[in-house]
Amino acid sequence: MNLDYNIFLELAVIPLDIIICVYLHLRFNKGSNVNRAFKSFALLVAVTNIVDVATAIVTSAKGAVPNWVHYLFNTADCILAAASATAFVFYVYSYVQGRFGIRNIVFQLPFMLDLVLLVINPFTHLVFEYDAAGNYIHGPLFVAVAYGIPIATFLMGCGYMLIHWKNYRRAQIISMIVGMILTGTIFFLQMLLFDDYLITFFVASIGVLVIYLSLETPDYEKLIETMKELQEAREREAEASAREHLSEEVMLA
């Protein structure tokens, strides 16, 4: 079977994805909120990479595969792409606020919109469809869903990091700016010139590795968490001391 897509870059990093996820599972087993958010991000990138490759193979099979299978794989691929970008936002957010709660609904809106459009797509064909011969046909919202929503979500996370830059190390800010430029460039190149090359999650997988090697370690995050707990304990002690001093003054008066 001749493939309609060049899958070899993403196929090559699947073993790397698996190794990273297994290592993070073992090393981050009792990590901080940041550690857990990073582990979820890495896992979603790995799963999406595998599904992206499988989707390219299924799509290339055309009429040899039932159309409902085509819809299943492509829908899962698009949803996972948006979920990976959202997991990146969770990771960035965890540095400032810890756990990602329901009150942060604004960060989840792009993913929810993506989910709705893909669920109704088999009936509306707004994103993609397949003809009787199994040919893949882009719908009017294909670019917005396949590229726009993941890019917008990723940029949302980058923007949040830049706004709260004091909560991050200098190396993280620099890496994020470089990552924004490279990721945006690669997305647009794939969208405009190399639509038949699977390179998005090859880059994402390499990005996960770079983030871990240069920025993210369980020991560092545990140190940060310990320092925060120590600072909170000092503040509580200072408040208790102030109350005790005030009580003594009141009694003396």
C-alpha atoms as one frame of an Amber mdcrd trajectory, in Angstrom:
protein
   0.000   0.000   0.000   1.317   3.420  -0.976   0.943   5.956   1.811  -0.521
   9.368   1.121   1.605  10.819   3.915   5.259  10.716   4.920   5.021   9.229
   8.413   8.657   8.397   9.058   9.613  11.374  11.259   6.750  10.764  13.680
   7.228   7.004  13.458  10.898   7.410  14.425  10.139   9.220  17.701   7.475
   6.798  18.975  10.109   4.691  20.834  11.423   7.932  22.346   7.901   8.862
  23.457   7.426   5.486  25.123  10.786   5.673  26.928  10.054   9.197  28.200
   6.578   8.233  29.447   7.817   5.120  31.249  10.670   7.079  32.829   8.357
   9.893  33.932   5.885   7.396  35.387   8.640   5.839  37.491  10.419   9.066
  38.428   7.418  11.355  38.918   5.345   8.825  40.836   5.114  11.096  43.897
   5.977  14.444  42.375   4.399  17.872  42.702   1.425  19.245  40.768   3.867
  20.542  38.162   5.414  17.095  37.808   2.028  15.462  37.348   0.953  18.091
  34.813   4.141  17.555  32.823   3.675  13.781  32.919   0.125  14.148  31.564
   1.368  16.476  28.829   4.110  14.027  27.775   1.662  11.087  27.785  -0.866
  12.909  25.603   1.828  13.906  23.106   2.964  10.270  22.907  -0.567   8.909
  22.417  -1.385  11.581  19.831   1.799  10.812  17.903   0.871   7.117  17.710
  -2.727   7.882  16.696  -1.522  10.407  14.098   0.640   7.756  12.418  -2.158
   5.163  12.579  -4.621   7.678  11.113  -2.304   8.388   8.182  -2.081   4.655
   7.428  -5.857   4.157   7.706  -6.555   7.213   5.537  -4.154   5.924   2.865
  -6.117   2.658   2.695  -9.115   4.585   1.283 -11.907   2.265   0.116 -10.306
  -0.814   1.698 -11.417   0.562   5.070 -15.055   1.352   5.988 -15.805   5.051
   6.212 -16.866   4.801   9.861 -13.319   3.639  10.679 -11.926   6.642   8.780
 -14.168   8.958  10.768 -13.199   7.276  14.047  -9.445   7.630  13.511  -9.496
  11.175  12.148 -11.875  12.378  14.845  -9.705  10.851  17.580  -6.596  12.363
  15.975  -8.055  15.894  15.942  -9.396  15.625  19.494  -6.069  14.373  20.836
  -4.189  17.178  19.076  -6.352  19.771  20.846  -6.091  17.830  24.128  -2.278
  17.833  23.910  -2.233  21.604  23.488  -4.649  21.946  26.425  -2.400  19.711
  28.552   0.454  22.109  27.788  -1.706  24.954  29.184  -2.355  22.843  32.319
   1.395  22.378  32.720   2.146  26.100  32.380  -0.734  27.018  34.682   0.395
  24.576  37.389   3.479  26.711  38.069   1.308  29.616  39.206  -1.931  28.207
  40.610  -1.261  24.526  41.192  -4.233  22.390  40.176  -6.338  23.309  37.161
  -9.912  23.789  38.353 -13.303  24.213  36.791 -13.131  27.969  37.428 -10.509
  28.167  34.682 -13.130  27.442  32.058 -11.662  30.028  29.673  -8.603  27.836
  29.106 -10.826  24.891  28.209 -13.099  26.700  25.740 -10.987  25.969  22.602
 -10.920  22.247  23.416 -14.671  22.200  24.111 -15.354  23.938  20.797 -13.092
  21.435  19.041 -14.933  18.544  20.695 -18.377  19.829  19.692 -17.388  20.430
  16.061 -15.849  16.960  15.756 -18.768  15.158  17.409 -21.267  16.717  14.982
 -18.896  16.462  12.003 -20.197  13.070  10.708 -23.566  14.775  10.223 -22.431
  18.251   9.111 -19.104  17.518   7.325 -17.851  20.904   8.508 -14.365  19.564
   9.263 -13.847  16.621   6.905 -15.692  13.844   5.116 -15.117  10.736   2.992
 -16.695   9.939  -0.336 -17.846   6.499  -1.454 -14.320   5.625  -2.606 -12.829
   6.480   0.793 -11.142   9.703  -0.353 -10.418  12.241   2.388 -12.112  15.600
   1.709 -11.460  18.729   3.771 -14.474  20.677   4.993 -14.789  24.474   5.393
 -13.607  24.355   9.032 -10.789  21.838   8.538  -7.934  24.346   8.876  -9.565
  26.009  11.900 -10.055  22.699  13.735  -6.952  20.759  12.632  -4.511  23.664
  12.956  -6.200  26.761  14.365  -7.482  25.423  17.694  -4.252  23.591  18.705
  -2.153  26.632  17.713  -4.457  29.050  19.555  -4.389  26.861  22.677  -0.598
  26.553  22.588  -0.240  30.329  22.198  -2.673  30.803  25.082  -0.327  28.794
  27.303   2.694  30.744  26.082   0.884  34.021  26.718  -0.035  32.938  30.241
   3.609  32.126  30.921   4.801  35.481  29.614   2.182  37.387  31.655   3.244
  35.550  34.824   6.939  35.543  33.925   8.038  36.053  37.542   6.860  32.524
  38.388   9.218  30.930  35.856  12.938  30.705  35.419  14.698  32.756  32.773
  15.597  29.597  30.831  11.915  28.662  30.676  10.904  32.065  29.290  13.637
  32.001  26.640  12.808  28.426  25.663   9.127  29.293  25.432   9.735  32.264
  23.137  11.941  30.138  20.877   9.362  27.348  21.014   6.567  29.740  20.030
   8.487  30.883  16.970   9.551  27.390  15.865   6.186  25.746  16.517   4.266
  28.483  14.735   6.630  28.317  11.766   6.394  24.530  11.513   2.596  24.557
  11.771   2.269  27.090   8.975   4.841  25.346   6.776   3.011  22.043   7.164
  -0.359  23.671   6.571   0.719  25.609   3.468   3.526  23.590   1.865   3.936
  20.151   3.432   0.424  18.928   4.110   1.462  15.353   3.315   4.297  15.289
   5.899   3.600  14.346   9.507   5.965  16.617  11.410   3.828  18.294  14.078
   4.118  15.641  16.765   7.675  14.816  15.824   8.444  18.382  16.922   6.164
  18.055  19.964   7.954  14.867  21.061  11.347  16.520  20.722   9.934  19.488
  22.645   8.879  17.244  25.537  12.399  15.793  25.691  14.012  19.253  25.605
  11.686  20.554  28.333  12.560  17.643  30.570  16.317  17.738  29.997  16.681
  21.512  30.344  13.848  22.692  32.546  11.873  20.014  34.309  13.152  17.734
  37.076  11.317  16.158  40.016  14.012  17.271  42.457  13.772  20.907  41.383
  10.005  20.947  41.698  10.143  19.304  45.123  12.608  22.005  46.176  10.268
  24.738  44.929   7.328  23.129  46.736   9.356  22.847  49.966  10.402  26.487
  49.710   6.762  27.546  49.257   5.718  25.501  52.286   8.561  27.048  54.317
   7.506  30.554  53.259   3.895  29.845  54.199   5.035  28.485  57.588   7.070
  31.642  58.192   4.075  33.823  57.319   1.846  31.866  59.690   4.457  32.151
  62.436   4.735  35.914  61.863   0.939  36.295  62.047   0.784  34.243  65.258
   3.584  36.320  66.769   1.788  39.546  65.828  -1.453  38.333  67.398   0.378
  37.298  70.569   2.092  40.695  70.775  -1.253  42.468  70.292  -2.853  40.350
  73.018  -0.056  41.269  75.439  -0.549  44.964  74.682  -4.303  44.680  75.182
  -3.796  42.925  78.557  -1.238  45.521  79.616  -3.607  48.348  78.662
